Amino acid sequence: MLFDYSGVIDQELLKRVVNFHEEIFSKINACHSFKRKVITSIIETLQNVTRYGLKNNTGYPEGKFASCYDENDFVFECSNEINSGQLNSIQQQLTELSANSIDALKGQYMTRINEDWVDPEKGAKLGLLYLFINSEKNISFSFQNKEENNYLFILKISLKR
């Protein structure tokens, strides 16, 4: 285990996680493209939590983030609570992404990047698409029913070196 955290997920945590992993990759002389792929995937994942996760009384979501690394793979898992109203939308998006080929996902990504308008409420919907492409679809996800009609959303991503 490289990194294991449970608590508030905010921009300060994002900075800490990125700095920690950049330092690790510098020590092991990881190639730049792999390091960039890992760091951008971590950023996308944690930013999705800060945007869509259930906020606590301080206005920030809580969740878990853990990472591990061996000579071939970098694996990280992130979990956070979502409300029941988000469940169907997230499940549908993940299922649709899972069903597409890498080439189809890349095409969708380029189409969305070139769109002139982005819904400020929903964003560009690039985060999960980017993660599926970056991981070559080595993503698993699950939802666990929690109290008060909330769900724990668990996302596990494996990136090949």
Secondary structure, 3 states (H helix, E strand, C coil): CCEEEEEECCHHHHHHHHHHHHHHHHHCCCCHHHHHHHHHHHHHHHHHHHHHCCECCCCCEEEEEEEEECCCEEEEEEEEEEEHHHHHHHHHHHHHHHHCCHHHHHHHHHHHHCCCCCECCCECCCHHHHHHHHCCCCEEEEEEECHHHEEEEEEEEEEEC
